[in-house]
Amino acid sequence: MPYYIYKITLGPTALTKSLQKIEQHETFKEAKQRARGMRAEAAESDASHIKVMFADNELEAEEKLMEKREQPILREWEK
């Protein structure tokens, strides 16, 4: 399964995101290095995020990136 690199731009609300597929790699090492390089090159004022997603196809990767995930519950000792 390939690794996809996406640029995620948040919309006017927390539920809306704009996804732009940038690249696709066959190994995690390649995808991770490329994503780190993109993050380092990004301007400070750029509000978008670069994410690597492992999925069977582009549709599954985009579905995973769009799903709303609950915040983890922090225990008292984790604060």
Buried (B, 14 or more C-beta within 10 A) or exposed (E): EBBBBBBBEEEEEEEEBEBEEEBEBEEEEBBBEBBEEBEEEBEEEEEBBBBBBEBEEBEBBBEBBEEEEEEEEEEEEEE
